[in-house]
Amino acid sequence: MDREWELALTEQTLKLVEARASDLAPAAYEVPVSVYTDQRIADQERSQLFRSLPALAALSCELREPGQFKSVTLSGTPLLIIRGRDGEARTFLNACRHRGMKLADGRGTAQRISCPYHAWTYDDLGALVGVPRGREGFPDLCREERGLVPVSSVERHGIIWVRLDGAEPIDIDAFLGDFGPELAGWNIADWHYHDTRDHLPTANWKLTLEGYCENYHVASLHPTSVALASKAYGSHHVTFGDHQRLIMPNHEIDQLRDIPQDDWEPFATGKFAFIYHIFPGTIFALFQDNYQVFQIFPGATADTSVTLQSVYTPTAITEEEQASLKQRFAYFHSVVANEDYAAVQRVQETLATSANDTLVLARQEIALHHLHESCSRHLATAEA
């Protein structure tokens, strides 16, 4: 991490903390309740945001070696990502070309992937290389036409990106814009993967994502958990097109007042966390010794969503450290489920009533303003 950049961010955040303030939008922002409940809007978001824009499918570190694969379902589409012997990561629909069965679950390493139903077998390029037993039953089979169906993907900045609809190449540099160099600075390809757990809240995807993008709720919703470490103010906000970054200060940032700036190591010593929102639905929550990634997608209906919560470390760790991380990750997963997502489910329950026509976003919830403005702009452009 560039030290001058880190110190500049720290100074800006400290000023906000000392003023007990956060970066503010010009005015409060009202969001129509319909953006969380209307199935037509939900279908448009699924099509125009989650299927048409690049989405994070995996981090490069999850597929370090040739033959490693990962299966994941994004926005209802089962995918199979394989690191080929040539070093390239390729993404396919996770469906056998015989009877359509999912080929693989979870993660593993294999030079060939064999369907558990009838043993049709595919290589690391997705080509059909084996049809055992009963070949006479397929007299006209053309193996070249029955390889796995590719999905547009590209690997950049330590991330494997996919687009679920459309076969044309992904222009990831255009999608990320000025955000690309900042992502590159985190050396994501060198991270180490540890675990993934899911959430299936009965709440719209935007409700679930909003909680990661503001600390206004910390003191009231998390008095015995997150609030013990983190402040409910002092968040510093910057945008990169549709994407955004927040600095979320911890209570320990107060200690910097008594430390000469030459001795500051604010991120490494847990004085604040980086929160990145990659539009539309990915959150990076980067803490001093572990990095958590939340992949948030709409569910089948407007009032449901899916979250995949994964944890990584910036370097390899010992078995003892892994055991500690496992415990902390389980705890953080439970906080998200039992506090954050329990809260947004209670919000979703009231939205079908006449209690509110709009929900009000405070000036300090500036990242939420940006989220909704970006969603509205993309949907309006698609309809134009």
C-alpha positions in Angstrom: 0.0 0.0 0.0 1.3 3.4 -0.9 2.2 5.1 2.4 1.5 8.7 1.2 -2.0 7.6 0.0 -2.7 5.8 3.3 -1.6 8.7 5.4 -3.8 11.1 3.3 -6.8 8.9 3.8 -6.1 8.6 7.5 -5.9 12.4 7.9 -9.2 12.9 6.1 -10.8 10.3 8.2 -9.4 11.7 11.4 -10.9 15.1 10.6 -14.3 13.5 10.2 -13.9 11.6 13.5 -12.8 14.6 15.4 -15.9 16.5 14.1 -18.1 13.4 14.9 -19.2 13.7 11.3 -19.1 11.7 8.0 -18.9 12.8 4.4 -22.3 14.1 3.5 -24.5 14.3 0.4 -25.9 17.7 -0.5 -29.4 16.7 0.8 -31.4 13.7 2.1 -32.5 11.3 -0.6 -36.0 9.6 -0.9 -36.2 6.2 -2.5 -39.6 4.9 -3.7 -40.6 1.8 -1.8 -41.3 0.2 -5.2 -37.6 -0.2 -6.0 -37.6 -2.9 -3.3 -41.0 -4.5 -4.0 -41.9 -4.2 -7.7 -41.3 -7.4 -9.6 -41.0 -5.5 -12.9 -38.1 -3.5 -11.5 -36.5 -6.6 -10.0 -36.7 -8.3 -13.4 -35.1 -5.3 -15.1 -32.3 -5.2 -12.5 -31.6 -8.9 -13.0 -31.4 -8.4 -16.8 -29.7 -5.0 -17.1 -27.4 -5.1 -14.0 -26.6 -8.6 -13.0 -26.7 -10.4 -16.3 -25.5 -7.6 -18.7 -22.6 -6.1 -16.6 -19.4 -7.9 -15.5 -19.7 -9.8 -12.2 -17.0 -11.2 -9.9 -17.1 -15.0 -10.3 -13.9 -15.9 -8.5 -10.6 -14.5 -7.3 -7.6 -15.7 -9.1 -6.1 -17.1 -5.9 -9.0 -19.6 -5.7 -7.6 -21.3 -8.9 -3.9 -21.0 -8.6 -2.9 -24.2 -10.3 -3.8 -25.9 -13.6 -6.7 -28.2 -13.2 -8.3 -26.4 -10.3 -12.0 -25.7 -10.7 -14.7 -23.9 -8.9 -18.5 -24.2 -9.3 -20.7 -21.3 -8.3 -24.2 -20.1 -9.1 -24.6 -16.5 -9.9 -28.0 -14.9 -10.5 -29.5 -18.3 -10.9 -26.9 -19.5 -13.4 -24.6 -22.5 -12.5 -21.0 -21.8 -13.6 -17.9 -23.9 -13.8 -14.6 -22.1 -13.8 -11.5 -24.1 -14.7 -7.8 -23.1 -14.7 -6.4 -24.7 -17.9 -3.0 -26.3 -18.3 -2.1 -23.2 -20.4 -2.7 -21.0 -17.3 -5.9 -19.4 -18.6 -9.1 -19.5 -16.5 -12.2 -20.3 -18.5 -15.8 -20.2 -17.5 -18.5 -22.5 -18.7 -22.2 -23.3 -18.0 -22.0 -26.0 -15.4 -24.2 -28.4 -17.4 -23.4 -31.7 -19.1 -24.2 -31.6 -22.9 -25.9 -35.0 -22.6 -28.7 -34.7 -20.2 -27.9 -31.4 -18.6 -26.8 -32.5 -15.2 -24.5 -30.2 -13.2 -21.1 -31.5 -13.6 -19.4 -30.4 -10.4 -20.2 -29.0 -7.0 -17.8 -27.0 -4.8 -14.1 -26.9 -5.6 -11.4 -29.3 -6.6 -8.6 -30.3 -8.9 -9.0 -32.5 -11.9 -7.5 -32.7 -15.4 -10.9 -33.9 -16.6 -14.4 -33.4 -15.4 -16.7 -36.4 -15.6 -20.5 -36.2 -15.3 -21.7 -38.2 -12.4 -24.9 -39.2 -14.3 -23.5 -41.0 -17.4 -19.8 -40.2 -17.3 -19.5 -37.9 -20.3 -16.1 -36.4 -19.8 -14.7 -32.9 -20.6 -11.1 -31.6 -20.5 -9.7 -28.3 -19.1 -10.7 -26.5 -22.3 -14.3 -27.7 -22.1 -14.0 -30.1 -24.9 -16.0 -33.4 -24.9 -13.3 -36.1 -24.7 -15.1 -39.1 -23.5 -18.5 -40.9 -24.1 -18.2 -44.3 -22.5 -20.5 -47.3 -22.9 -23.1 -47.3 -25.6 -21.4 -45.1 -28.2 -23.6 -46.9 -30.7 -26.5 -45.0 -29.2 -25.1 -41.7 -30.6 -24.3 -42.6 -34.2 -24.4 -38.9 -35.3 -22.6 -37.4 -32.3 -20.2 -34.6 -33.2 -18.0 -34.2 -30.2 -16.8 -30.7 -31.4 -20.4 -29.5 -31.1 -21.0 -30.9 -27.7 -18.3 -29.2 -25.7 -19.2 -27.2 -22.6 -21.0 -23.9 -23.3 -18.6 -21.0 -22.7 -19.5 -17.9 -20.7 -17.8 -14.6 -21.5 -15.0 -14.1 -18.9 -11.8 -12.2 -18.4 -9.2 -12.2 -15.7 -7.9 -8.9 -14.5 -6.5 -7.4 -11.2 -6.6 -10.9 -9.6 -10.4 -11.3 -10.3 -12.1 -13.6 -12.8 -15.0 -11.6 -14.2 -18.0 -13.0 -16.1 -20.9 -11.7 -18.0 -23.9 -14.0 -18.0 -25.6 -12.7 -21.1 -23.9 -11.9 -24.4 -21.0 -13.6 -26.1 -18.9 -10.5 -26.9 -15.6 -10.0 -25.1 -15.8 -8.1 -21.7 -14.2 -4.6 -21.7 -13.3 -4.8 -18.1 -11.1 -1.7 -18.2 -14.1 0.4 -19.4 -16.3 -1.1 -16.7 -13.8 -0.3 -13.9 -12.5 3.0 -15.2 -10.4 4.8 -12.6 -11.3 2.0 -10.1 -9.0 -0.5 -11.8 -5.7 0.9 -10.6 -6.9 1.0 -7.0 -8.0 -2.7 -7.2 -4.7 -3.6 -8.7 -2.9 -2.0 -5.7 -4.3 -4.7 -3.4 -2.5 -7.6 -5.1 -5.6 -9.7 -5.1 -4.0 -12.6 -7.0 -1.7 -13.2 -4.0 -4.5 -13.5 -1.5 -5.3 -16.9 0.1 -8.8 -18.3 0.1 -10.3 -19.9 3.3 -14.0 -20.3 3.3 -17.4 -19.4 1.9 -20.9 -19.4 3.5 -24.2 -18.2 2.2 -27.2 -16.2 3.3 -30.7 -16.4 1.8 -32.5 -13.5 3.4 -36.1 -12.7 2.5 -35.2 -9.1 1.5 -34.5 -7.3 -1.7 -30.8 -7.3 -2.8 -30.5 -3.5 -2.4 -31.6 -3.7 1.2 -29.0 -6.4 2.0 -26.3 -4.4 0.3 -27.1 -1.1 1.9 -26.0 -2.2 5.3 -22.4 -2.6 4.2 -22.2 1.0 2.8 -23.0 3.0 5.9 -22.0 3.0 9.6 -24.9 5.2 10.7 -26.7 2.0 12.0 -23.7 0.6 13.9 -24.4 1.9 17.4 -28.1 1.1 17.5 -28.2 -2.3 15.6 -24.8 -3.7 16.8 -24.4 -2.4 20.4 -22.7 -5.7 21.6 -20.9 -6.7 18.4 -19.7 -4.4 15.7 -20.1 -1.2 17.8 -17.5 -2.5 20.3 -14.8 -2.0 17.6 -16.3 0.4 15.1 -17.5 4.0 15.2 -21.0 5.0 14.0 -19.5 8.1 12.2 -16.4 9.3 10.5 -16.9 7.4 7.2 -15.0 8.9 4.3 -16.5 8.4 0.8 -15.1 8.4 -2.8 -16.7 7.3 -6.0 -15.2 5.8 -9.2 -18.0 6.0 -11.7 -20.6 3.5 -10.4 -18.2 2.0 -7.9 -17.2 3.5 -4.6 -14.9 3.3 -1.6 -15.6 4.0 2.1 -13.2 4.2 5.0 -14.9 3.0 8.1 -13.0 4.1 11.3 -12.6 1.9 14.4 -12.4 3.3 17.9 -8.6 2.6 17.9 -8.2 5.5 15.4 -8.3 7.8 18.4 -4.9 6.5 19.4 -3.3 8.2 16.5 -3.6 11.6 18.1 -0.9 10.5 20.6 1.4 8.9 18.0 3.9 10.8 15.7 2.7 10.5 12.1 6.1 8.9 11.2 5.0 6.0 13.4 1.5 5.6 12.0 0.5 2.2 10.5 -3.2 2.8 10.5 -4.5 0.0 8.4 -2.1 -2.6 9.6 -3.0 -1.9 13.2 -6.7 -1.9 12.7 -7.5 1.8 12.9 -10.0 1.6 10.1 -11.4 -0.8 7.4 -11.7 -0.3 3.6 -15.1 -1.0 2.2 -15.4 -1.2 -1.6 -18.6 -1.5 -3.5 -18.1 -2.9 -7.0 -21.4 -2.1 -8.8 -23.9 -3.6 -8.8 -23.7 -6.2 -6.0 -20.1 -6.9 -4.7 -18.7 -5.7 -1.4 -15.0 -6.0 -0.4 -14.7 -5.5 3.4 -10.9 -5.3 4.0 -9.8 -5.6 7.6 -6.2 -5.5 8.9 -5.7 -9.3 8.7 -8.6 -10.7 6.8 -10.5 -9.7 3.7 -14.2 -10.6 3.3 -16.0 -10.5 0.0 -19.8 -10.4 -0.3 -21.4 -11.3 -3.6 -25.0 -10.2 -3.5 -27.6 -11.1 -6.1 -31.3 -10.8 -6.5 -33.5 -13.8 -5.8 -36.3 -15.2 -7.9 -38.7 -12.6 -6.5 -38.3 -8.9 -5.6 -38.3 -9.7 -1.9 -35.5 -12.3 -1.9 -31.8 -12.2 -2.4 -28.6 -14.4 -2.2 -25.3 -13.5 -0.5 -22.1 -15.5 -0.8 -19.7 -14.4 2.0 -16.1 -15.5 1.6 -13.0 -14.8 3.6 -9.4 -14.5 2.4 -6.1 -13.5 4.0 -3.4 -11.3 2.3 -0.7 -13.9 3.0 -0.5 -17.6 3.9 -1.2 -18.3 7.6 -0.4 -21.1 10.0 -2.8 -23.8 11.1 -3.3 -22.1 14.4 -4.1 -18.8 12.7 -6.5 -20.7 10.4 -8.4 -22.1 13.4 -8.7 -18.6 14.8 -9.8 -17.2 11.5 -12.4 -19.9 11.2 -13.9 -19.0 14.5 -13.9 -15.2 13.7 -15.4 -15.8 10.3 -18.2 -17.9 11.8 -18.9 -15.2 14.3 -19.0 -12.4 11.7 -21.3 -14.6 9.5 -23.6 -14.9 12.4 -23.6 -11.1 13.0 -24.5 -10.5 9.4 -27.3 -13.1 9.6 -28.7 -12.4 13.0 -28.4 -8.6 13.1 -28.0 -7.1 9.7 -30.1 -9.4 7.6 -32.6 -10.0 10.4 -33.1 -6.2 10.4 -33.6 -5.8 6.6 -36.0 -8.7 6.6 -38.1 -6.7 9.1 -37.9 -3.8 6.8 -39.1 -5.9 3.8 -42.1 -7.0 5.8 -43.4 -3.5 6.1 -42.9 -2.4 2.6 -46.1 -3.9 1.2 -48.1 -1.9 3.7 -49.2 1.8 3.4 -46.8 2.9 6.1 -44.3 4.5 3.6 -44.4 5.5 0.0 -40.7 6.4 0.2 -37.7 5.6 2.4 -35.5 8.4 3.5 -31.7 8.1 3.2 -29.7 10.5 5.4 -27.0 12.8 4.1 -24.4 10.6 5.8 -25.7 7.6 3.9 -24.1 9.0 0.8 -23.0 5.7 -0.6 -26.7 4.5 -0.6 -27.6 7.6 -2.7 -24.9 6.6 -5.2 -26.1 3.0 -5.4 -29.7 4.1 -6.2 -28.6 6.8 -8.6 -26.5 4.3 -10.5 -29.3 1.7 -10.6 -31.8 4.3 -11.9 -29.4 5.5 -14.5 -28.7 2.0 -15.9 -32.3 1.1 -16.0 -33.3 4.4 -17.7 -30.5 3.9 -20.3 -31.7 0.4 -21.1 -35.2 1.6 -21.6 -34.2 4.6 -23.8 
